[in-house]
């Protein structure tokens, strides 16, 4: 829903059903509806003065306040004294459009271009619906609260893969180079929570949160162009080279990969009216799925030394020269082989024991052995 404009930020009240028309309040006391809005004058602009959960609409040029009389069918501008019939609430129609409802009169302000009239009425009509059109402002800064950032999930993504088969290498090592040169993209978003609601299409640039070595930081080296309310794509470039070595009798698989995380980072966007020292803010959450930790996983698929398949996995990060063993796991095939041998040996020993006992009992019976 449309937010109440910050104090000091001027706006025009544009008719939604007839967007080439607006309300005006002149310094000589005249007020009403004006068109076309392509002609811009100071008496078109107003300021919102908050009063609890209500608001007064004050003319920039006239200094007078919009009112809706409780005891008669009349609406206009009065002041500079303050009265209760100058208080209004916003009754929202959609995200950007609203009606101005008199706090005391319970009537809605209308502006009819076809009749050239301006006033208030209890029933609802389309000529009572308005939108804000703000004076020019600019975004002067974007702050990310990194300390309150959260990471919701992490998952790997393979960028390139290579298998080196050296079972017939004649006893020498075989090496190949795994080259990574790939771009990844993700969509970033700014979800609005509090404060001034930025107009769709507003453009600005800023650094964005990134992940490095598992820690969240702000990328200030690259400035990203943002268009508010539209899809904003971030492109990441990954470039690296890894040497894959298979010793004689081995098959080595290499996978270059990155980790991906879903980030939520609170933000504050700072704004300023152009030409005036009027400042205001918008708050919300930045969301993105950046990648980090480019590395290479090496898996020993086969080794002639043990005449069996292995699942030996090693990792090598970009620009490192040594391997760090993560795990060595036997495959289910090897486990089954060992279990089978053990079971077979037990069976054989059982058969031998039965034969020995049978022969012993035979000779004891034949010789009349009665036992104890």
Order of alpha helices (4+ residues) and beta strands (2+ residues): beta-beta-beta-beta-beta-beta-beta-beta-beta-beta-beta-beta-beta-beta-beta-beta-beta-beta-beta-beta-beta-beta-beta-alpha
